[in-house]
Amino acid sequence: MFGLNIHSYPLLYLIGFLTAVTLSLILSPIFRMIAIKYDIMDHPATAVKTHREPTPYLGGAAIALAFILSLILVRTLSTYPAGTLRSLRGIFYGGSLILLLGLVDDIVSGGLSFKEKFAVQFIASAIFLFYDIQLNFIHPRWLAFMLTLVWVTGIMNSMNIIDIMDGLSSGIAVSAALAFLFISLPTEQIYVNMTAAVLAGAVLGFMPYNLSKKKKMFMGDTGSLFIGYVLAALSLGTEYSTEHNAGVIAPLLILGVPIYDTLFVALLRYRKGMSPFMGSKDHFALRLEKMGFTRPQIVSMAVAASVTLSFAAWLTTRVWFWYAIPIYVLVFVICWFVGVWLAKVNIEK
């Protein structure tokens, strides 16, 4: 086994990123052909579907396999600390369960019920607890455990909910993964840094096929749930409070766009007397489209918002406490007014 010292880790992150991009570019068309051959397609059979033609799933399988193979490769190039290997095992085991859940949901006709999904998601989230991936700033311990389960499950589903437009969920995922990488870099949280770099590469390699007109494919629940699971692990694995305790809120900003859409949709569905678990077209992206914005413009705005929020998150971990608080307040106020503005759009017309 090759050994690299701590000063070689940035190079290792780059190798992991480039490997994941390459593997994802290679694997995506392979899984697209498999999806077409076995009719693993997303058919626009319901009113909440926003595409018109049957589109192959399994892009998420390509992302996950590229992610796993890349981490295995970089593992052979470095001697990780024992704690890092333990954390990666937690991600592998729980991620494999989520990957299986997504595949079943994508392949089985009609998919799984939200209760079945939540049951498996909570089990996968609980796996993190056995590998010490959890909220560490909350006491007592039992409360930290419960909130960890809620957080991980919530992030998985928020990434799934926002996957309604080509490039939207994947673009946000790349932005968030790189944000966790850059925030974590000074602390040398190796498992966070490497996992973030590889996830960003695996998703980036899939995006050309997601955005393609002739060879389009979707990541499906397989991809969105898996990506959400890994992002949740990243959010729990680094330090945000080296300057002050307010820094622990930074993940809410990094993952702000999917969290915002989830809360926004849930609130609007509640106001309509609908279950928050039922599908609808209340998403902010579809409301922007109703206002006349094109899908490329909407995706670009969403990714730009994610990058801006990630920069704000990084800033709150570096500035004085009384500078960080106004940043959070400003973000909250802007989100509130944007939500009020978007809620006025009549999506049913």
N, C-alpha and C positions, 0 to 999 in steps of 0.2 A: 504494500500500500504506500502511496506517495504521501509525504507529509509537507505541509506548508505552514510557515510560522504566521503569527498574527498579522504581520505587515503585508502578507500576501492575500488576506481576506478580500480586500476590494477587488482584486483581480479575479478571485474566485466568484464573487458576486456577478461580475461581468460575464464570466464563462457560463455561469448558470443561466443568466438572462438570455444570452445568445443561443445557448443550447436549447432552451425552452422555446424560443421563437422559431428556430429551425425545425425542431421536432413537430411543433404545432402546425407549421406550414406544410409539412410532409404528411402528417396524420389526418388533417382535416379533410382533404379530398378522398382519402381512403375510407374514412367513416361516412362520408357523403355517399359514396358508391354502395356501401353496405346498407345504409338507410334506404336508398332507392330500391335496391335489390329485394329487401325484405319488407318494403312498404312501411318503414318507420317514418311516417310523414305527419306534418302538422296540417291537417285539413281545416280550412276556414268554415267549419260547420256551425258555429255559434255566432250570435250577434256581437260578442265582445272581441272576436278576432279582428285584427286590423290588416291582415294580408289577404290577397285574393286568390293566389294559386297555392296548391299543396307544396309544402316546402320540407326538405329532408331535415330530420332531427340529428342527434348524435354529435353535434359540434362540441357539446360538453364532454363527451367521452374522449374526444381528441385533446381537449384542454387538460383534462384530468390525467390522461396517460402521458402527455408531454411533461406535465408538472412532476409526476412521480418518477419518470425515467431520468429527468434532469437532476432531481435531488439525489437519486441513486448515483448518478455519474459524479456529481460534485462531492458526494460522500467519499468516493474512492480517491479523491484528490486532496483530502484534508482529514486531519485528526481532530474531530469535534470534541469539545468538552462533554463529559458524561451527561450533564444536565441538558445539553442541547439535544443529544440523541434521544433522551427520554421524551422531550417535548415533541420531537419529530415523529416518534412512534405514536403519540396521542393523535397527531394530525392524520397520520396514515390510517390508523384503525378507524377513527371516527369518520374520516373523509371517505374511506372505502364503503362504510355503511350508508353514508349520504349519497355516494355515487350509485350504489345499488338501488336506493330509494328512487332517485331521479330516473334511472333506466327503466325501472318497473312502471313508474308514472308515465313516462314517455311512450313506452311500448304497449302497455295494456290499454285496450280500447276503453275510452271513457275516463281513464286515469284513476287515481286513488282519491278517497274522500279526504277532506281536510283533517278529520280526526285521526285517520290512519297515518297521514303525513306527520302530524304533530307528535304522535306517539313515538315514531322512529326518530324524529328530530330531537326530542327530549332525551332519548337513549344516547344518541350520538353526542349531544351536548354534555351529558353526564360523563362520557368518556374523558373529556377534558379535565374533569375534577380529579380523576385517578392519576393524571399526569401533571398535576399542579399548574394547569393553565386555567386561571380563574381571576375574578376581581379580588385584588389583594388589599384594597384600601377601605373595604367595608367590614364592619364588625357588628354583631357576632358572626362567627364563621358560618353558621347555618344560613344566615341571611345572605352572605356572600355567595354561597352555593346556589341558593334559589335565584338570585338576581343574575348569576352567571348563566343559568339555564335559560332564563327569559331573554337575556341579551343575545346569546348565540342563536337561539331559535328565531328571535326577532330579526337579526341581521340576515340570516338565511332567507327568510321569507320576504324581506324588503328587497333583496337583490332579485328574487323571483318575481315580485310584483312589478318592478320597474322594467322588466325585460319584455317590453311591448313594442319596441321600435328598433330597427336595425342599428347596431352600434351604440345604443344607449346604455344598456347594462354593462357591456364589455368595455366601453370607453370609461365609464365610472369606475369599473373594477381596476383598470390599469392606473388611473389617477390615484385611487385610494391605496393600492399596493405600493406605488412609488412614494406616496406620502408617508406611509408607515416605515418604508426603508430609510428615507432621509431623516425622519425624526429619530429613528432608532440608531442610526449610524454612530453617533458619538458614544453611545453606551456599550457598543460592541455586543449587543444581544444577537449572537450569531444565528440562532434559529429564526429569529424575526427577520433579520437582514436577508439571509439566503432565501427563506421561504417567500418573502415579498418580491425579491428580484426574479425568482423563478415563476411565481404566479403572474407577474406583470408580463413576462416574456411569453408564457403559454397563452394568455388571453390575447396578446397583441398578434401572435401568429395566426390566431383564428379569425381575427377581424376582417382581413381582406375577403374571406369567403362569406362572412356575414353581410358585408356591404356589397358584394358582387351581385350583378343583375342576372348573369348567365349561369353562375355556379353557386347560387345562394344556398346557405344552410343556416339553421338555427342552433343555438346551444341547448335549447330545451331546459326542462327542469333539472336534467342531469348536470348541466353547466351552471345555471344560476344558483342552485342550492349548494353545489360543491364550492363554487367561488365564494358564496356568502359564508360558508363554514370556515374556509381558510382565512378570509378577511376577519372574521370574528376572532380566530386564534391569534392573528397578528395584533389585533387591537388589545388583546389581553396579555401580550408578551413583552411589552416594552415599558420604559419609565416615562412618565409625562410630568412628574412633579419634582424634578431636580431643582427648580427655582421656587416653586410654591405648589400648594395642594390644588389650586384651580386648574392646573394643567391636566388633571385626570379627565376633564370634560372634553379634551381635544378629540378623542375618537368620534364624539357626536358631530363634530364639524367635518372630519375627514370622510365620514360616511353620511354626511348631512343630506345629500340629494336623495338617496334611496329611503332614508329615515323620514325625510320630509314628505315624500310622495306617499309612503305607507300611512302616515298619520293624516295627511290631507285626504286621501281616499277613504280611510276609515271614518273620518269625521263626516264627510259628505254622505257616505252610505248610511250612517247612523241618522243623520238629519232627514233622509228619505225614508227611514223606517226599514232599511235593508240590513241584512247581516253583513258585517265587515268581511266575512269569508266568502261572500258571493261576488262573482265577477261583475264589473261594470266599466264604463268608459270615463270615469271621473278623474283619471290620471292627469297630472299637470301637463304632460307632454301632449296628450290628445286635446286638451283645452287650448294649448298654444297652436296646435294644428288647425283647430276650428277658427282661430283668430286670423289665419292666413299665412302662418309661418310654414316653410317647407320642412320636411323631416331632417334633411342635412343641417338646416339652420337650428332646429330644435336640439338635435344631438350636440351640435357645436356649442350652443348656449349652455346645455346641461353639463357638458364636460368642462367648459370654462368656469361655470359656477362651482363645480367640484374642485378644480384646481385652486380657485380663489379661496374657498373654504378650507382647503388643505393648507394653504399658505397662512391663513388666519390661525389655524390650529397650531402650526409650527411656531408662529409668532407668540401665541399665548404660553408656550412652553419655554420661551426665551426671555420674555420681558418681566418686569416687576408685577407683583400681584395686582396692584391698583391700576395698571395699564391693561392687564388681561381681562378684568371684569367688564370694562366698557366695550371691549371687542365682542364678548359674548352677548352683551345686551344689544349692541348694534345689529349683530347677525339675527338675533331673535326678532327685533323690531322689523327689520327688512323682510324676513320670512313671513311675518304676520301680515304685513301689508300686501305682499305678493299673493299670499293665500286668499285674502279678501278680494283682491282684484281678479284672480283666476276663478274664484267661486261664482262670480257673476256671469261667466260665460255659459251659455245654454248649449250643453253638449248634445242634447237630444235632437236639435234641429238638423 
